[in-house]
Amino acid sequence: MDTWVVLVFAFVYVGMVLGEIPGLALDRTGVALLGALALVASERVTPEAAWRAVDVPTLALLFGLMVVSAQFRLGGFYTWVTRRAAAAAVSPPALLALVIAVAGGLSAVLANDIVCLAVAPLLVEGCARRGLDPVPFLLALAAAANVGSAATLIGNPQNMLIGQTLHLSFAGYLGAAVVPALLGLGVVWAVVAASVRGAWLRPTVVPAVEEAALNRWQTGKGLLVLGLLLLGFLFAPFPREVLALAAAAVLLTSRRMASRDLLGLVDWHLLVLFVGLFVVNFALADSGTLAAATQALARRGVEIARPGVLFPLTVVLSNLVSNVPAVMLLLPQAKGPLAGPLLALASTFAGNLIIVGSVANIIVVDQAARLGVRIGWRRHARIGVPVTLATLAIAAAWLALVVR
């Protein structure tokens, strides 16, 4: 066991738990990057080994899909969809169902974090215009974005990582995950609607939200590229990262949409977080510590690779260190036909439990706060806890009974 490697690993994952290092201006990304730099500087990991530790195909897939999402935001698509939904002449329960369907559907094919970032302010504005309490709709947005993103291998960063690392079939995973995701969206509606108890109205004054107006050409271009990309994922023999990079290249080749603007919406912090964690986790595995710990647990009858152990462990770790670091840590133990869907569904559904359980939750709460709408931990928990427990039960039952 290399003590220095273990100390750096502990430092990084304590940072993942806390979201920062007390006394230092470091967020999770900064902590992961600092850990990787400390390992390289101390020569525990050579620069060549650090580069090999980074899963470039996963980063390429993430980057390409971020550019596609940026195209939709700059083209005004998110603005158009959200304002059309918020202005629909339907009852509040029906509007709630519409918001859940839109959030879940968009998050399945576009990054759920970006969907929440674009939709949350506009949803607050739309609810204020109708005299509706925006909080139930915002909580539904966050929960539905998480649940809907679990349906595909491109809905969120951890699913992309799982799909790339385990070489999962896009169509095969879709067949395994779409039913729990759809049932989960129904659970979100039922839990939020029940929590409101008919008290839908609340006067709210918010400033007008300035977002890009709909550009039909740019939106149409984005929809065409996304449609072709999904067909490629389903039927083409090419690697997903190659297809995603090709899609990004097409969108970046524009006479009107500046590449600076598109690249400005890429979540570079998330990409750096991935790089740092790849290096830190590699160092721990390369030192033999991870294998020794796994073997010690196995001697005591705890086999992490067993679905009955891996599922609850994924749920717990996802809420302790966030789902991406949890998945990275557990992927070496992901074995068997259930492993991919299990990790993806458990880590994603677990993100609804508490506000810091997923980035989507944090984004919605922060965006709402900027417009004067406060969502506290207790209010979120009244939705997040039952949604998480119910969706995890659905996922566990589905995996046990149907997926082989």
C-alpha positions in Angstrom: 0.0 0.0 0.0 1.3 3.5 -0.9 0.4 5.8 1.9 0.8 8.9 -0.1 -1.6 7.7 -2.8 -4.1 6.7 -0.2 -3.9 10.1 1.5 -4.4 11.9 -1.8 -7.3 9.6 -2.7 -8.9 10.3 0.8 -8.3 14.1 0.4 -10.1 14.1 -3.0 -13.0 12.0 -1.9 -13.5 14.0 1.3 -13.7 17.0 -1.1 -16.3 15.1 -3.1 -18.4 14.6 0.0 -18.1 18.2 1.3 -18.2 19.8 -2.1 -15.1 21.8 -1.1 -12.1 21.8 1.2 -12.7 24.0 4.3 -10.3 26.9 4.3 -9.5 26.6 0.6 -11.3 28.1 -2.4 -11.6 24.7 -4.1 -14.8 23.2 -5.5 -15.1 19.5 -6.5 -13.4 20.1 -9.8 -10.5 22.0 -8.1 -10.1 19.2 -5.5 -9.9 16.5 -8.2 -7.5 18.4 -10.3 -5.2 19.2 -7.3 -5.2 15.5 -6.4 -4.1 14.5 -9.9 -1.4 17.2 -10.0 -0.1 16.1 -6.5 0.2 12.5 -7.8 2.1 13.5 -10.9 4.3 16.0 -9.1 5.2 13.4 -6.5 6.0 10.9 -9.3 3.5 8.4 -8.1 1.9 8.7 -11.6 4.0 9.5 -14.6 2.7 12.0 -17.1 2.4 9.2 -19.7 0.5 7.0 -17.2 -1.8 9.9 -16.3 -2.6 10.4 -20.0 -3.4 6.7 -20.4 -5.6 6.8 -17.3 -7.9 9.4 -18.9 -10.8 7.8 -20.8 -10.5 9.9 -23.9 -13.6 8.4 -25.7 -15.8 9.3 -22.7 -14.5 12.9 -22.7 -15.0 13.1 -26.5 -18.6 11.9 -26.2 -19.3 14.3 -23.4 -17.8 17.2 -25.3 -19.7 16.4 -28.5 -23.0 16.2 -26.8 -22.3 19.4 -24.9 -21.9 21.2 -28.2 -25.2 19.8 -29.5 -26.9 21.0 -26.3 -25.3 24.4 -26.7 -26.7 24.7 -30.2 -30.2 24.3 -28.9 -29.7 26.8 -26.2 -28.3 29.5 -28.5 -30.9 28.7 -31.1 -33.7 29.5 -28.6 -35.1 26.0 -28.6 -35.2 25.6 -24.8 -36.8 29.1 -24.5 -39.5 28.3 -27.1 -40.4 24.9 -25.6 -40.5 26.1 -22.0 -42.6 29.2 -22.7 -45.0 27.2 -24.9 -45.5 24.6 -22.2 -45.9 27.2 -19.4 -48.5 29.1 -21.4 -50.5 26.0 -22.3 -54.2 26.4 -21.6 -54.4 23.5 -19.2 -55.1 22.9 -15.5 -52.2 23.0 -13.0 -52.1 19.2 -12.7 -52.0 18.9 -16.5 -49.3 21.6 -16.7 -47.3 19.6 -14.1 -47.5 16.5 -16.3 -46.5 18.6 -19.3 -43.4 20.0 -17.5 -42.4 16.5 -16.4 -42.8 15.1 -19.9 -40.8 17.9 -21.5 -38.0 17.7 -18.8 -37.8 13.9 -18.9 -37.9 13.7 -22.7 -35.3 16.4 -23.3 -33.0 15.0 -20.6 -33.1 11.6 -22.2 -31.4 12.9 -25.4 -29.6 16.0 -24.1 -27.6 16.6 -21.0 -30.0 16.9 -18.0 -27.9 19.5 -16.3 -28.1 21.8 -19.3 -31.8 21.2 -19.6 -32.3 22.3 -16.0 -30.0 25.3 -16.5 -32.0 26.5 -19.5 -35.5 25.7 -18.4 -35.6 26.6 -14.6 -35.6 30.5 -15.0 -38.2 30.4 -17.8 -40.4 28.0 -15.8 -40.3 30.4 -12.8 -41.3 33.2 -15.2 -44.1 31.2 -16.7 -45.6 30.2 -13.3 -45.4 33.8 -12.1 -47.5 35.0 -15.1 -50.1 32.4 -14.3 -50.1 33.1 -10.6 -48.9 29.6 -9.8 -46.5 28.6 -7.1 -43.3 27.8 -9.0 -41.8 25.5 -6.3 -43.8 22.3 -7.2 -43.0 22.8 -10.8 -39.3 23.4 -10.2 -39.0 20.3 -8.0 -40.8 18.3 -10.7 -38.3 19.7 -13.2 -35.3 18.6 -11.3 -36.7 15.1 -10.4 -38.0 14.5 -13.9 -34.6 15.6 -15.5 -32.8 13.1 -13.3 -35.3 10.2 -13.9 -35.7 10.9 -17.6 -31.9 11.1 -18.1 -31.6 7.5 -16.9 -33.5 6.2 -20.0 -30.5 6.4 -22.3 -26.7 6.2 -22.3 -26.4 9.9 -23.2 -28.8 11.4 -20.7 -26.2 12.3 -18.1 -22.4 12.1 -17.6 -22.4 9.0 -15.4 -24.5 7.0 -18.0 -22.0 8.1 -20.7 -19.1 6.9 -18.6 -20.8 3.6 -17.9 -21.8 3.0 -21.5 -18.3 3.8 -22.8 -16.4 1.8 -20.2 -18.6 -1.3 -20.3 -19.1 -1.1 -24.1 -22.9 -1.2 -23.7 -25.2 -1.3 -26.7 -27.2 1.9 -27.0 -30.4 0.1 -28.1 -29.8 -2.7 -25.5 -29.5 -0.3 -22.6 -32.5 1.7 -23.8 -34.6 -1.6 -23.7 -33.4 -2.2 -20.2 -33.9 1.3 -18.8 -36.8 2.9 -20.6 -39.6 1.2 -18.6 -38.2 2.2 -15.2 -37.6 5.7 -16.4 -41.2 6.1 -17.8 -42.7 4.6 -14.6 -40.4 6.9 -12.6 -41.8 10.0 -14.4 -45.3 8.9 -13.4 -44.0 8.6 -9.8 -42.7 12.2 -10.0 -46.1 13.5 -11.1 -48.0 11.5 -8.4 -45.7 12.6 -5.5 -45.5 16.3 -6.5 -49.3 16.5 -7.2 -50.0 14.9 -3.8 -47.7 17.2 -2.0 -49.5 20.3 -3.3 -52.9 19.2 -2.0 -54.7 21.5 -4.3 -52.8 24.7 -3.2 -51.4 25.5 -6.7 -51.8 29.3 -6.5 -49.3 31.7 -5.1 -48.6 35.3 -6.4 -45.0 35.6 -7.4 -43.2 38.6 -8.8 -40.1 37.9 -10.8 -38.1 39.9 -13.3 -38.4 39.1 -17.0 -36.0 36.4 -18.1 -33.8 37.3 -21.0 -33.0 34.3 -23.2 -32.3 33.8 -26.9 -35.4 34.0 -29.1 -36.2 31.1 -31.4 -34.0 30.9 -34.4 -35.8 28.4 -36.7 -32.8 27.7 -38.9 -30.4 27.1 -36.1 -32.9 25.0 -34.1 -33.8 23.0 -37.2 -30.2 22.4 -37.9 -29.7 21.2 -34.3 -32.8 18.9 -34.5 -31.5 17.4 -37.8 -28.1 16.7 -36.3 -29.5 15.3 -33.1 -31.9 13.0 -35.1 -29.1 11.7 -37.2 -26.9 11.3 -34.2 -29.5 9.2 -32.4 -30.0 7.0 -35.5 -26.2 6.6 -35.6 -26.1 5.5 -32.0 -28.9 3.0 -32.7 -27.8 1.5 -36.0 -24.3 2.8 -37.2 -21.2 0.6 -36.6 -19.1 3.6 -35.6 -18.1 4.4 -32.0 -20.4 6.8 -30.2 -17.6 9.3 -29.5 -16.8 9.5 -33.2 -20.4 10.2 -34.1 -20.7 12.8 -31.3 -17.5 14.6 -32.4 -18.8 14.6 -36.0 -22.0 16.2 -34.9 -20.1 18.8 -33.0 -17.9 19.5 -36.1 -21.0 20.0 -38.2 -22.5 22.5 -35.7 -19.3 24.4 -35.2 -19.0 24.9 -39.0 -21.5 27.8 -39.2 -21.6 31.2 -40.9 -23.8 32.7 -38.2 -23.4 30.8 -34.9 -20.0 31.8 -33.5 -17.8 28.9 -32.3 -16.8 31.1 -29.3 -20.4 31.2 -28.2 -20.9 27.4 -28.6 -17.7 26.5 -26.8 -18.6 29.0 -24.1 -21.5 26.8 -23.1 -19.4 23.6 -22.9 -19.0 22.5 -19.3 -15.3 22.5 -19.1 -15.3 22.2 -15.3 -17.1 18.8 -15.7 -14.5 17.6 -18.2 -11.7 18.6 -15.9 -13.4 16.9 -13.0 -13.5 13.7 -15.1 -9.7 14.0 -15.9 -8.8 14.5 -12.2 -10.8 11.6 -11.0 -9.6 9.3 -13.8 -6.0 9.9 -12.6 -6.7 9.6 -8.9 -8.7 6.4 -9.3 -6.0 4.9 -11.5 -3.3 5.7 -8.9 -5.3 3.9 -6.2 -5.9 0.9 -8.4 -2.3 0.8 -9.7 -1.0 0.8 -6.1 -2.8 -2.4 -5.3 -4.8 -0.8 -2.5 -8.2 -1.1 -4.2 -7.7 -4.8 -5.1 -6.5 -5.5 -1.5 -9.6 -3.8 -0.1 -11.9 -5.7 -2.4 -10.3 -9.0 -1.5 -10.5 -8.3 2.2 -14.3 -7.6 1.8 -14.7 -10.8 -0.2 -13.1 -12.8 2.6 -15.7 -11.5 4.9 -18.5 -12.5 2.5 -19.1 -9.0 1.0 -18.7 -9.3 -2.8 -19.2 -5.9 -4.2 -19.9 -7.2 -7.7 -23.1 -9.0 -6.5 -26.2 -7.0 -7.6 -27.6 -7.2 -4.0 -24.5 -5.4 -2.7 -23.6 -3.2 -5.7 -27.1 -1.6 -5.9 -27.4 -0.2 -2.4 -23.7 0.7 -2.3 -24.2 2.7 -5.5 -27.2 4.5 -3.9 -25.2 5.4 -0.7 -22.0 6.5 -2.5 -23.9 8.6 -5.0 -25.4 10.7 -2.2 -22.1 10.8 -0.3 -19.7 11.8 -3.1 -22.1 12.5 -6.0 -23.0 10.1 -8.8 -20.0 10.6 -11.2 -17.3 10.0 -8.6 -19.3 7.1 -7.2 -19.7 5.4 -10.6 -16.0 5.9 -11.3 -15.1 4.2 -8.0 -17.5 1.3 -8.6 -17.0 0.6 -12.3 -14.1 -1.9 -11.7 -16.6 -4.0 -9.8 -19.3 -3.8 -12.5 -19.5 -7.4 -13.9 -22.3 -9.3 -15.5 -25.2 -8.4 -17.6 -27.0 -6.5 -14.9 -24.0 -4.3 -14.0 -24.4 -1.5 -16.5 -28.2 -0.8 -16.1 -27.8 -1.3 -12.4 -25.1 1.3 -11.9 -26.8 3.7 -14.3 -30.3 3.5 -12.8 -29.2 3.3 -9.1 -26.8 6.2 -9.4 -29.2 8.4 -11.3 -32.4 7.7 -9.3 -30.4 8.2 -6.1 -29.6 11.7 -7.1 -33.1 12.9 -6.2 -32.8 12.1 -2.5 -31.2 15.4 -1.4 -30.4 18.7 -3.0 -26.7 17.9 -3.4 -27.4 14.4 -4.7 -27.2 15.7 -8.3 -26.0 18.7 -10.1 -29.5 19.0 -11.7 -31.0 19.6 -8.3 -28.4 22.2 -7.4 -28.8 24.1 -10.7 -32.6 24.3 -10.2 -32.4 25.5 -6.6 -29.7 28.1 -7.5 -31.5 29.4 -10.6 -34.7 29.8 -8.6 -32.9 31.6 -5.8 -31.6 34.2 -8.3 -35.2 35.0 -9.1 -36.2 35.2 -5.4 -37.8 31.7 -5.2 -36.4 29.8 -2.2 -36.4 26.0 -2.1 -35.2 24.7 1.3 -33.8 21.2 2.1 -37.0 20.2 3.9 -39.3 21.2 1.0 -37.1 19.3 -1.4 -36.9 16.3 0.8 -40.7 16.0 0.9 -40.5 15.3 -2.9 -37.0 13.9 -3.2 -37.2 11.1 -0.5 -40.5 9.4 -1.7 -39.5 9.9 -5.4 -36.1 8.3 -4.8 -37.4 5.4 -2.7 -40.2 4.6 -5.2 -38.0 4.9 -8.3 -35.3 2.8 -6.8 -37.8 0.1 -5.9 -39.1 0.1 -9.4 -35.6 -0.2 -10.8 -34.7 -3.0 -8.5 -37.8 -4.9 -9.3 -37.4 -4.4 -13.0 -33.8 -5.5 -13.0 -34.6 -8.5 -10.9 -37.6 -9.7 -12.9 -37.0 -8.6 -16.5 -33.4 -7.9 -17.3 -31.2 -10.9 -17.8 
